[in-house]
């Protein structure tokens, strides 16, 4: 017979109630507050990705999370501007000087463009994954960043995070990624 400590069972059973009691007693700093999505950033990213995808304009957009991307930022072209659909889409228009490479976003700012990531060395990836997709997986192997890829061949949108890529996702799925990973601290 497995022995489960009674206090553990009581705490786990009444966790929500205990949390509310701690808040009322003024111990709210010990209770984790629910995160809120950064709606402005999500809206700008969604409209940019939709614009680029419909026109089959390739893009690589990385949103920095907890792991600092300064080593990549230092080797890129600094922009340091507010995130906007107009700026993001114009960066990736073919034949412009900035369209190659990635954009790194920190907070609600586009820090830089023309950023280059090391390609993943994985050999188990489908042949349909091009340079952008392999670079997106590469940065996800070195950080916890959320990276969005728009294929210039198909217009398909993919997302990488935590060494994994979800290929050819819908608008709804992209929105779910934003809800989960674009949080205000």
C-alpha positions, 0 to 999 in steps of 0.5 A, spaced: 500 500 500 502 506 498 502 511 503 500 518 501 501 524 506 494 527 509 497 534 509 499 533 501 492 531 499 488 536 503 493 542 500 492 539 493 484 538 494 483 545 497 489 549 493 484 554 490 481 555 496 488 556 500 490 561 494 484 565 495 485 565 503 492 567 502 490 573 497 485 576 503 490 575 508 495 580 504 500 574 501 498 575 494 505 576 492 506 569 494 500 567 489 502 567 482 497 571 478 495 569 471 499 572 465 495 576 460 497 576 453 500 582 449 494 583 445 497 589 441 503 585 439 499 579 437 495 583 433 501 586 429 504 580 428 497 576 426 496 582 421 503 582 418 503 574 417 497 574 414 499 580 409 506 576 407 502 569 407 497 571 402 503 574 397 508 568 398 513 573 401 518 569 405 519 572 413 523 569 419 520 573 425 523 571 432 520 574 439 525 574 444 522 571 451 526 569 457 533 567 453 537 573 451 538 574 444 543 579 444 549 575 441 545 575 435 542 582 435 549 585 436 551 582 429 544 585 425 542 591 423 539 595 429 532 598 427 529 599 435 522 601 432 515 600 435 512 593 432 507 595 426 504 591 420 507 596 415 514 596 418 514 588 419 511 587 412 516 592 408 522 589 411 521 582 408 519 585 401 523 582 396 529 586 393 529 590 399 536 590 403 533 587 409 529 582 406 534 576 408 535 574 415 530 574 421 527 580 425 528 580 432 522 583 437 523 584 444 517 587 448 513 591 443 520 593 439 523 591 433 530 591 435 534 589 429 533 586 422 538 582 417 539 577 423 542 570 421 541 564 425 545 557 425 541 552 421 539 546 425 544 540 424 538 535 425 538 530 419 531 527 421 527 533 417 523 533 411 526 536 405 520 541 404 524 545 410 528 550 407 533 555 409 528 559 413 525 553 417 532 550 418 534 557 421 528 557 425 529 550 428 536 552 429 534 558 434 529 554 437 535 549 439 539 555 442 533 559 446 526 559 448 524 564 443 518 564 439 519 564 431 514 565 426 516 562 419 512 564 412 514 560 406 516 564 400 514 558 396 507 556 399 505 562 403 505 557 409 506 559 416 510 555 421 512 556 428 518 554 432 519 553 439 522 549 444 526 545 438 519 543 435 516 546 429 509 546 427 508 546 420 503 549 415 499 552 421 492 555 421 490 562 423 487 560 429 493 555 431 497 561 430 493 565 435 493 559 440 501 560 440 500 568 441 495 566 447 500 561 450 507 565 449 506 572 448 505 574 455 506 580 459 510 579 465 
